[in-house]
Amino acid sequence: MGLFSRRKPAAATTDAPTDRDAREATVAHLKDFVATRVGVEAYVEPVTNSTPTTMMLVATDGEWTRRRVPDPKTAWELAHDMGIPVYDVQRTGYPQRVRDWNSRQRLARKRKHA
């Protein structure tokens, strides 16, 4: 194989997840989070210089998860399909319970390692 050959080496042809697989995994994760937590709400986060549009799900106790979504419209549609309230984080901000949950987790990690 030449230096500028168009053939890819065998290592480059590994089975990487397709866009469809990634999308299905994201939707499955979000639906599982909603099904296994109480009072989940969605917060749509805008595109930044370092991250694409994301959707953050927050449970009543403040536990949260975040996943990339193609655009805000898709995030809103997904939240409505799951039957949960959805907010634009630029208008509402993050709920206090997220900060409280993060603080509790940080303390728990410190106690575990101390």
The first five atom37 places (N, CA, C, CB, O) and aatype in JSON, in Angstrom:
{
  "aatype": [12, 7, 10, 13, 15, 1, 1, 11, 14, 0, 0, 0, 16, 16, 3, 0, 14, 16, 3, 1, 3, 0, 1, 6, 0, 16, 19, 0, 8, 10, 11, 3, 13, 19, 0, 16, 1, 19, 7, 19, 6, 0, 18, 19, 6, 14, 19, 16, 2, 15, 16, 14, 16, 16, 12, 12, 10, 19, 0, 16, 3, 7, 6, 17, 16, 1, 1, 1, 19, 14, 3, 14, 11, 16, 0, 17, 6, 10, 0, 8, 3, 12, 7, 9, 14, 19, 18, 3, 19, 5, 1, 16, 7, 18, 14, 5, 1, 19, 1, 3, 17, 2, 15, 1, 5, 1, 10, 0, 1, 11, 1, 11, 8, 0],
  "atom_mask": [
    [1, 1, 1, 1, 1],
    [1, 1, 1, 0, 1],
    [1, 1, 1, 1, 1],
    [1, 1, 1, 1, 1],
    [1, 1, 1, 1, 1],
    [1, 1, 1, 1, 1],
    [1, 1, 1, 1, 1],
    [1, 1, 1, 1, 1],
    [1, 1, 1, 1, 1],
    [1, 1, 1, 1, 1],
    [1, 1, 1, 1, 1],
    [1, 1, 1, 1, 1],
    [1, 1, 1, 1, 1],
    [1, 1, 1, 1, 1],
    [1, 1, 1, 1, 1],
    [1, 1, 1, 1, 1],
    [1, 1, 1, 1, 1],
    [1, 1, 1, 1, 1],
    [1, 1, 1, 1, 1],
    [1, 1, 1, 1, 1],
    [1, 1, 1, 1, 1],
    [1, 1, 1, 1, 1],
    [1, 1, 1, 1, 1],
    [1, 1, 1, 1, 1],
    [1, 1, 1, 1, 1],
    [1, 1, 1, 1, 1],
    [1, 1, 1, 1, 1],
    [1, 1, 1, 1, 1],
    [1, 1, 1, 1, 1],
    [1, 1, 1, 1, 1],
    [1, 1, 1, 1, 1],
    [1, 1, 1, 1, 1],
    [1, 1, 1, 1, 1],
    [1, 1, 1, 1, 1],
    [1, 1, 1, 1, 1],
    [1, 1, 1, 1, 1],
    [1, 1, 1, 1, 1],
    [1, 1, 1, 1, 1],
    [1, 1, 1, 0, 1],
    [1, 1, 1, 1, 1],
    [1, 1, 1, 1, 1],
    [1, 1, 1, 1, 1],
    [1, 1, 1, 1, 1],
    [1, 1, 1, 1, 1],
    [1, 1, 1, 1, 1],
    [1, 1, 1, 1, 1],
    [1, 1, 1, 1, 1],
    [1, 1, 1, 1, 1],
    [1, 1, 1, 1, 1],
    [1, 1, 1, 1, 1],
    [1, 1, 1, 1, 1],
    [1, 1, 1, 1, 1],
    [1, 1, 1, 1, 1],
    [1, 1, 1, 1, 1],
    [1, 1, 1, 1, 1],
    [1, 1, 1, 1, 1],
    [1, 1, 1, 1, 1],
    [1, 1, 1, 1, 1],
    [1, 1, 1, 1, 1],
    [1, 1, 1, 1, 1],
    [1, 1, 1, 1, 1],
    [1, 1, 1, 0, 1],
    [1, 1, 1, 1, 1],
    [1, 1, 1, 1, 1],
    [1, 1, 1, 1, 1],
    [1, 1, 1, 1, 1],
    [1, 1, 1, 1, 1],
    [1, 1, 1, 1, 1],
    [1, 1, 1, 1, 1],
    [1, 1, 1, 1, 1],
    [1, 1, 1, 1, 1],
    [1, 1, 1, 1, 1],
    [1, 1, 1, 1, 1],
    [1, 1, 1, 1, 1],
    [1, 1, 1, 1, 1],
    [1, 1, 1, 1, 1],
    [1, 1, 1, 1, 1],
    [1, 1, 1, 1, 1],
    [1, 1, 1, 1, 1],
    [1, 1, 1, 1, 1],
    [1, 1, 1, 1, 1],
    [1, 1, 1, 1, 1],
    [1, 1, 1, 0, 1],
    [1, 1, 1, 1, 1],
    [1, 1, 1, 1, 1],
    [1, 1, 1, 1, 1],
    [1, 1, 1, 1, 1],
    [1, 1, 1, 1, 1],
    [1, 1, 1, 1, 1],
    [1, 1, 1, 1, 1],
    [1, 1, 1, 1, 1],
    [1, 1, 1, 1, 1],
    [1, 1, 1, 0, 1],
    [1, 1, 1, 1, 1],
    [1, 1, 1, 1, 1],
    [1, 1, 1, 1, 1],
    [1, 1, 1, 1, 1],
    [1, 1, 1, 1, 1],
    [1, 1, 1, 1, 1],
    [1, 1, 1, 1, 1],
    [1, 1, 1, 1, 1],
    [1, 1, 1, 1, 1],
    [1, 1, 1, 1, 1],
    [1, 1, 1, 1, 1],
    [1, 1, 1, 1, 1],
    [1, 1, 1, 1, 1],
    [1, 1, 1, 1, 1],
    [1, 1, 1, 1, 1],
    [1, 1, 1, 1, 1],
    [1, 1, 1, 1, 1],
    [1, 1, 1, 1, 1],
    [1, 1, 1, 1, 1],
    [1, 1, 1, 1, 1],
    [1, 1, 1, 1, 1]
  ],
  "atom_positions": [
    [[0.85, -1.17, 0.0], [0.0, 0.0, 0.0], [0.9, 1.22, 0.0], [-0.97, 0.0, 1.22], [1.81, 1.32, 0.82]],
    [[0.65, 2.16, -0.9], [1.45, 3.37, -1.02], [1.12, 4.4, 0.04], [0.0, 0.0, 0.0], [0.14, 4.28, 0.76]],
    [[1.96, 5.39, 0.11], [1.8, 6.44, 1.11], [0.48, 7.19, 0.93], [2.96, 7.41, 1.03], [-0.16, 7.56, 1.91]],
    [[0.07, 7.41, -0.32], [-1.16, 8.15, -0.58], [-2.27, 7.25, -1.1], [-0.89, 9.26, -1.58], [-3.16, 7.7, -1.82]],
    [[-2.24, 6.0, -0.73], [-3.24, 5.05, -1.17], [-4.61, 5.41, -0.62], [-2.85, 3.62, -0.74], [-4.73, 5.96, 0.48]],
    [[-5.63, 5.12, -1.38], [-7.0, 5.42, -0.95], [-7.57, 4.34, -0.04], [-7.9, 5.59, -2.15], [-8.57, 4.55, 0.64]],
    [[-6.92, 3.21, -0.03], [-7.4, 2.13, 0.85], [-7.07, 2.46, 2.29], [-6.78, 0.78, 0.45], [-6.0, 2.99, 2.6]],
    [[-8.0, 2.14, 3.15], [-7.79, 2.39, 4.58], [-7.15, 1.15, 5.21], [-9.13, 2.74, 5.29], [-7.45, 0.03, 4.8]],
    [[-6.3, 1.35, 6.18], [-5.74, 0.18, 6.87], [-6.84, -0.58, 7.6], [-4.63, 0.61, 7.85], [-7.89, -0.02, 7.92]],
    [[-6.6, -1.83, 7.87], [-7.61, -2.68, 8.51], [-8.05, -2.12, 9.85], [-7.07, -4.09, 8.69], [-9.22, -2.26, 10.21]],
    [[-7.16, -1.51, 10.6], [-7.51, -0.97, 11.92], [-8.53, 0.16, 11.82], [-6.26, -0.48, 12.64], [-9.29, 0.38, 12.76]],
    [[-8.55, 0.87, 10.72], [-9.47, 2.0, 10.57], [-10.88, 1.55, 10.2], [-8.94, 2.95, 9.5], [-11.8, 2.37, 10.21]],
    [[-11.05, 0.29, 9.89], [-12.38, -0.18, 9.49], [-13.12, -0.87, 10.63], [-12.25, -1.14, 8.31], [-14.01, -1.69, 10.39]],
    [[-12.77, -0.55, 11.86], [-13.47, -1.14, 13.0], [-14.91, -0.66, 13.01], [-12.77, -0.78, 14.34], [-15.25, 0.35, 12.4]],
    [[-15.74, -1.4, 13.69], [-17.16, -1.07, 13.74], [-17.42, 0.08, 14.7], [-17.98, -2.3, 14.14], [-17.62, -0.14, 15.9]],
    [[-17.43, 1.27, 14.18], [-17.76, 2.45, 14.98], [-19.28, 2.61, 14.97], [-17.05, 3.75, 14.43], [-19.93, 2.26, 13.99]],
    [[-19.84, 3.13, 16.06], [-21.3, 3.3, 16.07], [-21.74, 4.3, 15.0], [-21.76, 3.77, 17.46], [-21.09, 5.32, 14.77]],
    [[-22.84, 4.0, 14.37], [-23.38, 4.9, 13.36], [-24.16, 6.02, 14.04], [-24.28, 4.13, 12.36], [-24.42, 5.96, 15.24]],
    [[-24.52, 7.03, 13.27], [-25.33, 8.12, 13.81], [-26.65, 7.58, 14.35], [-25.59, 9.19, 12.73], [-27.14, 8.02, 15.39]],
    [[-27.22, 6.64, 13.63], [-28.49, 6.06, 14.06], [-28.34, 5.33, 15.4], [-29.04, 5.1, 12.99], [-29.19, 5.45, 16.28]],
    [[-27.25, 4.56, 15.53], [-27.0, 3.85, 16.79], [-26.81, 4.83, 17.94], [-25.77, 2.94, 16.66], [-27.34, 4.62, 19.03]],
    [[-26.06, 5.89, 17.69], [-25.82, 6.9, 18.72], [-27.13, 7.58, 19.12], [-24.81, 7.95, 18.24], [-27.38, 7.81, 20.31]],
    [[-27.96, 7.89, 18.14], [-29.25, 8.53, 18.41], [-30.14, 7.6, 19.24], [-29.95, 8.92, 17.09], [-30.77, 8.04, 20.21]],
    [[-30.19, 6.34, 18.86], [-31.01, 5.38, 19.6], [-30.5, 5.19, 21.03], [-31.03, 4.03, 18.88], [-31.3, 5.07, 21.96]],
    [[-29.19, 5.18, 21.21], [-28.61, 5.05, 22.55], [-28.95, 6.27, 23.41], [-27.09, 4.86, 22.47], [-29.26, 6.13, 24.59]],
    [[-28.89, 7.45, 22.81], [-29.21, 8.68, 23.54], [-30.67, 8.68, 23.96], [-28.92, 9.92, 22.68], [-30.98, 8.96, 25.12]],
    [[-31.56, 8.37, 23.05], [-33.0, 8.35, 23.36], [-33.29, 7.29, 24.42], [-33.84, 8.08, 22.08], [-34.08, 7.53, 25.33]],
    [[-32.66, 6.13, 24.3], [-32.88, 5.07, 25.29], [-32.41, 5.51, 26.67], [-32.14, 3.78, 24.87], [-33.09, 5.25, 27.67]],
    [[-31.26, 6.18, 26.75], [-30.75, 6.66, 28.03], [-31.7, 7.69, 28.65], [-29.34, 7.28, 27.86], [-32.01, 7.61, 29.84]],
    [[-32.14, 8.63, 27.84], [-33.04, 9.67, 28.36], [-34.37, 9.07, 28.82], [-33.29, 10.74, 27.28], [-34.89, 9.44, 29.87]],
    [[-34.93, 8.16, 28.04], [-36.2, 7.52, 28.42], [-36.03, 6.69, 29.69], [-36.72, 6.64, 27.28], [-36.93, 6.66, 30.53]],
    [[-34.9, 6.02, 29.83], [-34.64, 5.24, 31.04], [-34.53, 6.16, 32.25], [-33.35, 4.41, 30.88], [-35.04, 5.83, 33.33]],
    [[-33.88, 7.3, 32.09], [-33.75, 8.26, 33.19], [-35.13, 8.73, 33.63], [-32.87, 9.47, 32.77], [-35.43, 8.8, 34.82]],
    [[-35.98, 9.06, 32.67], [-37.34, 9.53, 32.98], [-38.15, 8.42, 33.66], [-38.06, 10.0, 31.69], [-38.89, 8.69, 34.6]],
    [[-38.0, 7.19, 33.19], [-38.78, 6.08, 33.74], [-38.35, 5.68, 35.15], [-38.68, 4.88, 32.82], [-39.15, 5.15, 35.91]],
    [[-37.09, 5.94, 35.5], [-36.58, 5.47, 36.79], [-36.4, 6.58, 37.82], [-35.26, 4.78, 36.58], [-35.91, 6.32, 38.92]],
    [[-36.78, 7.8, 37.49], [-36.69, 8.93, 38.43], [-38.05, 9.58, 38.57], [-35.63, 9.97, 37.97], [-38.93, 9.4, 37.73]],
    [[-38.21, 10.35, 39.64], [-39.48, 11.04, 39.91], [-39.35, 12.51, 39.54], [-39.88, 10.89, 41.4], [-38.32, 13.13, 39.8]],
    [[-40.4, 13.07, 38.94], [-40.48, 14.5, 38.68], [-39.41, 15.05, 37.75], [0.0, 0.0, 0.0], [-38.87, 16.12, 38.01]],
    [[-39.11, 14.35, 36.69], [-38.05, 14.77, 35.78], [-38.51, 15.94, 34.91], [-37.6, 13.6, 34.88], [-39.63, 15.95, 34.41]],
    [[-37.62, 16.91, 34.76], [-37.85, 18.07, 33.88], [-36.67, 18.17, 32.92], [-38.02, 19.4, 34.71], [-35.56, 17.77, 33.25]],
    [[-36.92, 18.72, 31.74], [-35.88, 18.88, 30.73], [-35.48, 20.34, 30.62], [-36.35, 18.35, 29.36], [-36.32, 21.23, 30.68]],
    [[-34.18, 20.57, 30.46], [-33.64, 21.91, 30.25], [-32.81, 21.87, 28.98], [-32.78, 22.39, 31.48], [-31.86, 21.1, 28.87]],
    [[-33.18, 22.71, 28.01], [-32.47, 22.76, 26.73], [-31.36, 23.8, 26.84], [-33.44, 23.11, 25.56], [-31.6, 24.96, 27.15]],
    [[-30.12, 23.34, 26.58], [-28.95, 24.2, 26.68], [-28.49, 24.59, 25.27], [-27.8, 23.5, 27.46], [-28.46, 23.73, 24.38]],
    [[-28.15, 25.85, 25.06], [-27.8, 26.31, 23.72], [-26.4, 25.86, 23.28], [-27.88, 27.82, 23.67], [-25.6, 25.39, 24.09]],
    [[-26.14, 26.02, 22.02], [-24.82, 25.78, 21.45], [-23.84, 26.77, 22.06], [-24.84, 25.89, 19.89], [-24.17, 27.95, 22.24]],
    [[-22.63, 26.31, 22.39], [-21.56, 27.2, 22.83], [-20.36, 26.98, 21.92], [-21.18, 26.95, 24.34], [-20.43, 26.18, 20.98]],
    [[-19.28, 27.69, 22.19], [-18.07, 27.5, 21.38], [-17.5, 26.1, 21.53], [-17.02, 28.53, 21.77], [-16.84, 25.6, 20.62]],
    [[-17.74, 25.47, 22.67], [-17.13, 24.16, 22.91], [-18.12, 23.0, 22.94], [-16.4, 24.2, 24.19], [-17.7, 21.84, 22.93]],
    [[-19.42, 23.27, 22.97], [-20.4, 22.18, 23.02], [-21.57, 22.43, 22.08], [-20.91, 22.0, 24.45], [-21.94, 23.57, 21.83]],
    [[-22.13, 21.34, 21.56], [-23.34, 21.49, 20.74], [-24.56, 21.67, 21.64], [-23.53, 20.25, 19.82], [-24.43, 21.73, 22.86]],
    [[-25.73, 21.76, 21.04], [-26.97, 21.85, 21.82], [-27.08, 20.59, 22.67], [-28.22, 22.01, 20.88], [-26.84, 19.48, 22.19]],
    [[-27.45, 20.77, 23.93], [-27.62, 19.63, 24.83], [-28.95, 19.72, 25.54], [-26.47, 19.56, 25.84], [-29.58, 20.78, 25.62]],
    [[-29.37, 18.58, 26.06], [-30.6, 18.48, 26.82], [-30.23, 17.9, 28.18], [-31.69, 17.6, 26.08], [-29.64, 16.82, 28.26]],
    [[-30.58, 18.61, 29.23], [-30.28, 18.17, 30.59], [-31.58, 17.78, 31.26], [-29.54, 19.29, 31.4], [-32.52, 18.57, 31.33]],
    [[-31.64, 16.55, 31.76], [-32.8, 16.09, 32.5], [-32.48, 16.16, 33.98], [-33.21, 14.64, 32.08], [-31.42, 15.72, 34.42]],
    [[-33.41, 16.72, 34.76], [-33.21, 16.9, 36.2], [-34.37, 16.26, 36.95], [-33.08, 18.41, 36.56], [-35.54, 16.56, 36.68]],
    [[-34.04, 15.38, 37.9], [-35.06, 14.73, 38.73], [-35.37, 15.6, 39.93], [-34.59, 13.32, 39.18], [-34.69, 16.6, 40.18]],
    [[-36.4, 15.22, 40.68], [-36.83, 15.99, 41.85], [-35.73, 16.13, 42.89], [-38.04, 15.33, 42.48], [-35.61, 17.17, 43.54]],
    [[-34.91, 15.08, 43.05], [-33.84, 15.14, 44.06], [-32.6, 15.88, 43.57], [-33.45, 13.73, 44.47], [-31.64, 16.05, 44.32]],
    [[-32.62, 16.34, 42.31], [-31.5, 17.1, 41.77], [-30.56, 16.27, 40.91], [0.0, 0.0, 0.0], [-29.68, 16.83, 40.26]],
    [[-30.73, 14.95, 40.91], [-29.89, 14.12, 40.05], [-30.14, 14.51, 38.61], [-30.18, 12.6, 40.27], [-31.27, 14.82, 38.23]],
    [[-29.08, 14.51, 37.8], [-29.24, 14.99, 36.43], [-28.42, 14.15, 35.47], [-28.85, 16.46, 36.33], [-27.5, 13.44, 35.86]],
    [[-28.78, 14.27, 34.2], [-28.01, 13.68, 33.12], [-28.09, 14.63, 31.94], [-28.54, 12.26, 32.75], [-29.06, 15.37, 31.79]],
    [[-27.07, 14.61, 31.1], [-27.0, 15.53, 29.96], [-26.59, 14.75, 28.72], [-26.01, 16.71, 30.23], [-25.69, 13.91, 28.77]],
    [[-27.25, 15.03, 27.62], [-26.91, 14.4, 26.34], [-27.0, 15.42, 25.22], [-27.85, 13.2, 26.06], [-27.78, 16.37, 25.27]],
    [[-26.19, 15.2, 24.19], [-26.24, 16.06, 23.0], [-27.5, 15.77, 22.21], [-24.99, 15.84, 22.11], [-27.98, 14.64, 22.15]],
    [[-28.04, 16.82, 21.6], [-29.18, 16.7, 20.7], [-28.86, 17.52, 19.45], [-30.53, 17.19, 21.38], [-28.06, 18.46, 19.52]],
    [[-29.47, 17.18, 18.32], [-29.15, 17.91, 17.09], [-29.47, 19.4, 17.13], [-29.89, 17.29, 15.94], [-28.7, 20.22, 16.63]],
    [[-30.6, 19.75, 17.75], [-31.01, 21.16, 17.79], [-32.08, 21.33, 18.87], [-31.54, 21.64, 16.4], [-32.63, 20.34, 19.36]],
    [[-32.38, 22.58, 19.24], [-33.39, 22.81, 20.29], [-34.76, 22.22, 19.95], [-33.52, 24.29, 20.55], [-35.44, 21.7, 20.83]],
    [[-35.16, 22.31, 18.7], [-36.48, 21.8, 18.31], [-36.59, 20.31, 18.6], [-36.73, 22.06, 16.81], [-37.62, 19.84, 19.1]],
    [[-35.54, 19.57, 18.3], [-35.53, 18.13, 18.58], [-35.63, 17.87, 20.08], [-34.26, 17.49, 18.02], [-36.34, 16.95, 20.5]],
    [[-34.94, 18.66, 20.88], [-34.99, 18.5, 22.34], [-36.41, 18.74, 22.85], [-34.01, 19.48, 23.03], [-36.91, 17.97, 23.68]],
    [[-37.05, 19.8, 22.36], [-38.42, 20.1, 22.79], [-39.36, 18.96, 22.39], [-38.9, 21.44, 22.18], [-40.21, 18.55, 23.18]],
    [[-39.22, 18.47, 21.16], [-40.08, 17.38, 20.69], [-39.87, 16.12, 21.51], [-39.82, 17.09, 19.2], [-40.84, 15.43, 21.87]],
    [[-38.63, 15.81, 21.82], [-38.32, 14.62, 22.6], [-38.91, 14.72, 24.01], [-36.8, 14.41, 22.68], [-39.47, 13.75, 24.52]],
    [[-38.79, 15.89, 24.62], [-39.36, 16.09, 25.96], [-40.88, 15.95, 25.93], [-38.97, 17.49, 26.51], [-41.46, 15.32, 26.81]],
    [[-41.51, 16.52, 24.92], [-42.97, 16.4, 24.81], [-43.38, 14.95, 24.57], [-43.5, 17.29, 23.66], [-44.38, 14.49, 25.12]],
    [[-42.6, 14.22, 23.76], [-42.89, 12.8, 23.52], [-42.79, 11.99, 24.81], [-41.94, 12.24, 22.47], [-43.53, 11.03, 25.0]],
    [[-41.87, 12.38, 25.7], [-41.7, 11.66, 26.97], [-42.68, 12.15, 28.03], [-40.27, 11.82, 27.48], [-42.78, 11.57, 29.11]],
    [[-43.41, 13.23, 27.72], [-44.42, 13.74, 28.64], [-43.85, 14.48, 29.84], [0.0, 0.0, 0.0], [-44.42, 14.43, 30.93]],
    [[-42.72, 15.16, 29.65], [-42.11, 15.91, 30.75], [-42.05, 17.39, 30.4], [-40.7, 15.37, 31.07], [-41.98, 17.75, 29.23]],
    [[-42.07, 18.25, 31.42], [-41.95, 19.69, 31.15], [-40.57, 20.01, 30.6], [-42.23, 20.5, 32.43], [-39.58, 19.37, 30.95]],
    [[-40.52, 21.02, 29.75], [-39.25, 21.4, 29.14], [-39.08, 22.91, 29.24], [-39.17, 20.94, 27.65], [-40.04, 23.66, 29.06]],
    [[-37.86, 23.34, 29.53], [-37.56, 24.76, 29.72], [-36.32, 25.13, 28.93], [-37.37, 25.08, 31.22], [-35.45, 24.3, 28.67]],
    [[-36.24, 26.39, 28.56], [-35.04, 26.95, 27.94], [-34.16, 27.46, 29.08], [-35.39, 28.11, 26.91], [-34.54, 28.39, 29.79]],
    [[-32.99, 26.86, 29.25], [-32.14, 27.2, 30.38], [-31.67, 28.66, 30.34], [-30.94, 26.27, 30.42], [-31.33, 29.22, 31.38]],
    [[-31.65, 29.27, 29.17], [-31.25, 30.68, 29.09], [-32.32, 31.58, 29.7], [-31.0, 31.08, 27.63], [-32.01, 32.69, 30.13]],
    [[-33.54, 31.12, 29.73], [-34.63, 31.93, 30.31], [-34.86, 31.61, 31.78], [-35.91, 31.71, 29.54], [-35.17, 32.5, 32.57]],
    [[-34.72, 30.34, 32.15], [-35.08, 29.94, 33.51], [-33.88, 29.72, 34.42], [-35.88, 28.68, 33.46], [-34.0, 29.83, 35.64]],
    [[-32.72, 29.43, 33.84], [-31.57, 29.05, 34.65], [-31.74, 27.61, 35.14], [0.0, 0.0, 0.0], [-32.74, 26.96, 34.85]],
    [[-30.74, 27.13, 35.88], [-30.79, 25.78, 36.42], [-31.49, 25.81, 37.77], [-29.38, 25.17, 36.54], [-31.34, 26.78, 38.52]],
    [[-32.23, 24.77, 38.11], [-32.88, 24.76, 39.43], [-31.85, 24.58, 40.55], [-33.93, 23.63, 39.49], [-30.8, 23.95, 40.35]],
    [[-32.15, 25.13, 41.71], [-31.24, 25.04, 42.86], [-30.95, 23.6, 43.24], [-31.84, 25.78, 44.05], [-29.86, 23.29, 43.73]],
    [[-31.91, 22.71, 43.02], [-31.71, 21.32, 43.43], [-30.54, 20.66, 42.7], [-32.98, 20.53, 43.19], [-29.96, 19.7, 43.21]],
    [[-30.19, 21.14, 41.51], [-29.02, 20.61, 40.8], [-27.76, 20.96, 41.57], [-28.95, 21.17, 39.34], [-26.9, 20.09, 41.78]],
    [[-27.63, 22.2, 41.98], [-26.44, 22.61, 42.75], [-26.39, 21.88, 44.08], [-26.45, 24.14, 42.98], [-25.31, 21.48, 44.53]],
    [[-27.54, 21.7, 44.72], [-27.59, 20.97, 45.99], [-27.14, 19.52, 45.81], [-29.0, 21.01, 46.59], [-26.37, 19.0, 46.61]],
    [[-27.62, 18.88, 44.75], [-27.25, 17.49, 44.48], [-25.76, 17.39, 44.2], [-28.06, 16.92, 43.29], [-25.09, 16.48, 44.7]],
    [[-25.22, 18.31, 43.39], [-23.78, 18.3, 43.1], [-22.97, 18.46, 44.38], [-23.42, 19.42, 42.11], [-21.95, 17.79, 44.55]],
    [[-23.41, 19.33, 45.28], [-22.71, 19.53, 46.55], [-22.74, 18.26, 47.4], [-23.33, 20.7, 47.33], [-21.73, 17.88, 47.99]],
    [[-23.9, 17.61, 47.47], [-24.01, 16.37, 48.24], [-23.1, 15.29, 47.67], [-25.46, 15.87, 48.26], [-22.46, 14.55, 48.42]],
    [[-23.03, 15.2, 46.34], [-22.17, 14.19, 45.71], [-20.7, 14.48, 45.97], [-22.44, 14.14, 44.2], [-19.92, 13.56, 46.21]],
    [[-20.33, 15.74, 45.92], [-18.95, 16.14, 46.18], [-18.55, 15.77, 47.61], [-18.77, 17.67, 45.95], [-17.46, 15.23, 47.83]],
    [[-19.43, 16.04, 48.58], [-19.16, 15.69, 49.98], [-19.06, 14.18, 50.15], [-20.25, 16.25, 50.89], [-18.19, 13.69, 50.88]],
    [[-19.93, 13.44, 49.5], [-19.9, 11.98, 49.6], [-18.59, 11.42, 49.05], [-21.09, 11.37, 48.84], [-18.03, 10.49, 49.63]],
    [[-18.09, 11.98, 47.94], [-16.81, 11.53, 47.38], [-15.66, 11.83, 48.33], [-16.56, 12.19, 46.02], [-14.76, 11.01, 48.5]],
    [[-15.68, 13.03, 48.94], [-14.62, 13.39, 49.89], [-14.62, 12.45, 51.08], [-14.79, 14.85, 50.36], [-13.55, 12.02, 51.53]],
    [[-15.79, 12.14, 51.6], [-15.88, 11.23, 52.76], [-15.42, 9.83, 52.4], [-17.32, 11.18, 53.29], [-14.79, 9.15, 53.2]],
    [[-15.73, 9.41, 51.19], [-15.34, 8.08, 50.74], [-13.82, 7.96, 50.63], [-16.0, 7.75, 49.39], [-13.26, 6.93, 50.97]],
    [[-13.17, 9.01, 50.15], [-11.72, 8.99, 49.95], [-10.94, 9.42, 51.18], [-11.35, 9.87, 48.79], [-9.71, 9.32, 51.2]],
    [[-11.62, 9.9, 52.2], [-10.92, 10.38, 53.41], [-10.7, 9.27, 54.41], [-11.69, 11.51, 54.06], [-10.13, 9.51, 55.47]]
  ]
}
